């Protein structure tokens, strides 16, 4: 199953145009956690700047499959 991982806030969106193939939604959630951990390593102490942002897992039709708040996951 193809999933896209968008970073979304109330005012902005960083869209994943590529997506990745995963086995199921649980695999997509695991990949999302890996992506968030990589983001955390990149931004370091500036993690507070991501308050209000979430990572949304979306199918090719645009249906929201799962959403994770970045601040809750980053800490």
C-alpha positions as CSV (number, residue, x, y, z in Angstrom):
1,X,0.0,0.0,0.0
2,X,1.3,3.4,-0.9
3,X,1.3,6.0,1.8
4,X,2.3,9.7,1.9
5,X,3.6,11.5,5.0
6,X,2.6,15.2,5.1
7,X,3.8,17.6,7.8
8,X,0.8,19.8,8.6
9,X,0.1,22.7,10.9
10,X,-3.0,25.0,11.1
11,X,-1.2,27.4,8.8
12,X,1.2,25.5,6.6
13,X,1.8,22.1,5.0
14,X,4.9,20.3,3.8
15,X,3.6,17.7,1.3
16,X,5.2,14.4,0.6
17,X,4.9,14.0,-3.2
18,X,6.8,10.7,-3.3
19,X,5.3,8.4,-0.6
20,X,6.5,4.9,0.2
21,X,5.2,1.4,-0.2
22,X,4.3,-0.2,3.1
23,X,2.8,-3.6,4.1
24,X,-0.1,-2.1,6.1
25,X,-1.1,0.8,8.4
26,X,1.0,-0.5,11.3
27,X,4.1,-0.5,9.0
28,X,3.2,3.1,7.9
29,X,3.0,4.2,11.6
30,X,6.4,2.6,12.2
31,X,7.9,4.4,9.2
32,X,6.4,7.6,10.5
33,X,8.1,7.2,13.8
34,X,11.4,6.6,12.1
35,X,10.8,9.8,10.0
36,X,10.0,11.8,13.2
37,X,13.1,10.5,14.9
38,X,15.2,11.6,12.0
39,X,13.6,15.0,12.0
40,X,14.3,15.2,15.8
41,X,17.9,14.4,15.2
42,X,18.1,17.1,12.5
43,X,16.4,19.9,14.4
44,X,17.8,19.2,17.9
45,X,17.0,21.9,20.4
46,X,14.8,23.8,18.0
47,X,12.1,21.1,18.4
48,X,9.9,23.7,20.1
49,X,9.5,25.3,16.7
50,X,7.4,22.3,15.6
51,X,4.7,23.0,18.2
52,X,1.3,22.6,16.6
53,X,2.6,20.5,13.7
54,X,1.5,16.9,13.0
55,X,2.6,14.1,10.7
56,X,-0.4,12.8,8.6
57,X,-0.3,9.5,6.9
58,X,-2.5,9.7,3.8
59,X,-3.4,7.2,1.1
60,X,-3.1,8.1,-2.7
61,X,-6.7,9.2,-2.7
62,X,-6.0,11.8,0.0
63,X,-7.8,10.0,2.8
64,X,-6.2,10.5,6.2
65,X,-5.2,7.2,7.6
66,X,-3.5,8.4,10.8
67,X,-2.2,11.6,12.4
68,X,0.6,12.1,15.0
69,X,1.3,15.3,16.9
70,X,5.0,16.0,16.4
71,X,5.6,17.6,19.8
72,X,4.1,14.6,21.6
73,X,6.2,12.2,19.6
74,X,9.5,14.3,19.6
75,X,9.7,14.3,23.4
